[in-house]
Amino acid sequence: MFKIICSIETNSHGLASGWAEIQNPKSDRHLGFTLLPTRFLWLDPLMDNPDIERLGRHGNRLKDLRKRVRNRVDGEVIVDGMRLVGDLVRWRVPIRELYLVPELFDHPEASVWVEKAKTTFELEVPVLADIAPTRNPQGVLAVVGEPKPRPWSAQSGIALWLDRVQDPGNLGAILRSAAGLGAAAVLMSPYCADPFAPTAVRGSAGAVFRIPIERKVIAEEAVERVRTVGGEVWATGEGGRPVASWRPSEPCLLLVGSEGAGLDPAVAELADGTVTIPLGGEIESLNVAVATGILLQHLRR
């Protein structure tokens, strides 16, 4: 009978290395060898998890997922990326479906993702790359429910009303700034981009799950809601009060225009005044997300 003595260690990248020695008690000759760094997938508990279904390239579920990524289904949101999926778990957002490549099975949080997901599916890297909504996917997609609408009561705080912000990246950045800089809510006109489209969700860094969002709100309704409680309404644009001396009382509704056309003049007339960010260096305007962030940060001082 042979006796085997070994020592194996794994590093943070899931690679195992070490040494082993085979001893023959009837002989003085022993066989020793070194294990070079390699990946032992059998060490990963997720590899043999019966709750994880492996999907092929041409299955019906995969075809269905591809359609849902390209054309969002009402009531659900596609979330892409390790950081965002981890945030979903920390924020206790129920995960309906989780799609994961085997290369992430040894990720420190993967087992938690799988535990929290209702169903989990394994995809090969090229398959997920073909489906993912981003150019550089990170090997994980999650499908969650669309957050339930939470109407702004207009009792306090600063809320945004967005006029025809159609670029999903800009919309996501605005939502991120609004959530991070203390806005009470974001109201959107009927012609804004979809805040729950993958590009907007990623641009918002998950803020779509952290701040109240109201869609298809006409300007007159939003303004009336604030005026009813004695609040103020301000438009963004040129020729107004410099932001340095702007200090509105709350509740306050800030009307924000689109990237190219700016705020609709008819909507601007509904406001109590206009706030302006003075610019130099022959620069005529700022990106709408940048300008919104500057105004919200000013109100935090």
Secondary structure, DSSP 8 states (H G I E B T S, - for coil): --EEEEEEEE-TTSEEEEEEEEE-TTSS-EEEEEEEEEE-GGG-TTTT-TTEEE--TT-HHHHHHHHHHHS--TTEEEEESHHHHHHHHHTT--EEEEEE-GGGTTSTTHHHHHHHEEEEEE--HHHHHHH-SSSS--SEEEEEE---------SSSEEEEESS---HHHHHHHHHHHHHTT-SEEEE-TTS--TTSHHHHHHTTTGGGTS-EE-S--HHHHHHHHHHTT-EEEEEEEEEEEGGG----SSEEEEE-BTTTBS-HHHHTTSSEEEE----TT-----HHHHHHHHHHHHH-
